[in-house]
Amino acid sequence: MANDGDKAINMNDQSKVKNLCDWPISWQRYTKPGDEYLKPNSSVYISNTEIDSQINNGNRFFTGTDGLGSHAEVYIENADLRELFNFDHKEDKREQLIINEEKCKSILELKTLSAFKKNVDENIVTNQERRKLIETARKMKFNDHEKISFIEQFCGMEF
């Protein structure tokens, strides 16, 4: 069992993980034969030992762009496990940077074009996030020509 401060995490338990992508993803398991397959935007339970192995072996679906889970394509829904891997840190009040539909909405709702462009440039990094931004704008029936033009150019996709 891993000990995180005063909480013990049983590495034999399973934790729920969510595919944040609009397409299926998969990877080879380390702790038992076979592959892990996640359907688009779905959740599955994976052993904590397997999650640990994936992170320690640098699987970017989990570790994101910085090794701390920022811009990851898979989100671990177990807060204690995220803290164990330093994705979140309660004392510093730091949380893993995940770009989901809620974050995209907050970016799209920014009032000024300059603040909007700055936030898109700083927060939208991966192809999955670019697609999430476009899809969120479509769902919102977004109607701001300047912002739509910028999104199309930035993401390389048509609105």
N, C-alpha and C positions, 0 to 999 in steps of 0.2 A: 504494500500500500504506500502510495506517495503521500507525504505529509505537507500540506500547504498551510503553514502557520499553525492554527489550532484545528484545522479541518483535515481529516484523512480522506483520501480519494482511493476507492477500491479500483485498481487498474483492471480487474476482471469484470467489472460492471460494463454496461453499454451506455453510450451517450447518443442523443439524437443530433444528427448533422443534416444541414439543409443545403441543397444545391441552389445557389443564387442565380444560376445561368438559365437562359431560355432554351438551352439545348442540353442533351444528355452528356454526362462526363463519366469517365471511369479511370481506374488505376489498378495496378497489380498490388495485391496484399502482401505483407511481409510476415504476418503471424500465422497464416494458414494458406493453403493452396488456393489459387483462383484470383479473380478480379472483383473489385467493388464497382457496382454500376448504379448511378443515380439518374433517374429520369429528370427531365427539365422541371425546375422549381419544386422538386419533391424532397421529402425527408426520409431518412433511414436511421436505424440504430446500428452503431458500430462499436466494437469493444474499445475501451479506453486504451488498452495495450496497442491495438492497431492504430489508433489515432496518434498515440505517442510515437510509434514506429514511423508513420508517415511524416510527422513533423520533424523528427530527428534525421530523416533521410531527405529532407528538403522538398517535400511535395508542395509545389506552389499553389495547388488548389487550397491547401490549408494555411501555408505560411505567408501567402500573398507576395507583395513586391518587396517587403522589407524584412521578412523573417519573423515579424511580429503580428502577422495576420492582416495587415492593412491591404485593402483591395483584394482580399481572398475571394475565391469563387465558391468555397464551402464554408458555412458558418456552423461552429460548434455551439449547440444550444445549452450546454452545461457551463454555467458561469464560473464554478469552482475550477473546472478543467481549463477554461480560457485564462484564468488567473495563474494557474500552475504553469502554463506555457508562456506567461508574460504577454499574452494578447491584451488582457485587461489588467489594470492595477488599481485596486480600491484605494490605497493610501494616496496615490497621485491623482486619483479620480480620472485616470486615463482609460478610455475604452477603445476597443478594436475599431478601426475605421472601415466600416462596411457601407457600400453604396447600394441602398435598396430603394424601393419605390418611394418610400417616405422621404428619404434624403433627396431624391431626384425632384419630388414635388416642392420641397423647400427651396431648392436651387431655382426651379422654374418660376416660383412665385416672388423672387427678388424683384424689387421695383426698378432699380436703375440698371441700364444696359452694362455699365462698367462693372458693377458688383456682380452681375450675372456672369459676364465673361470671365472675371477673375475666379469665381467659384467653380465654374465649369473647368477652367484650366487647372486649378489646384486639386480638384476632387475627382474628376472623371479621367481615369488613367488606362483602364483595360478595355478590350473589345466588349466584354460582358457589360461593363458600366456604360459604354457608349450606346450600346443597344438598349439597355435599361432606360437611359435618359430619353431616347427617341420614343420607345414604347410608352413610357409614362406621359410624355407630351401628347402622344396620340390619344391615349385614354382620357386625358384631361380636355381633349379637343382644344388644345393650345392654339391661340390666335394672336401671336405677336410676330409680325413679319421679320423684324430685325433679329430677334432672338432665334427664330426658326432658321433664318439664313445662316446665322453663326453656328447653330447646332449642326446643320447639314454639312457645312464646311469642316467643322471641328471633328465630327464623327465619321465623315466620309460616307454618309448614308442619306438617302432621300427621306424627307418627312412624309 
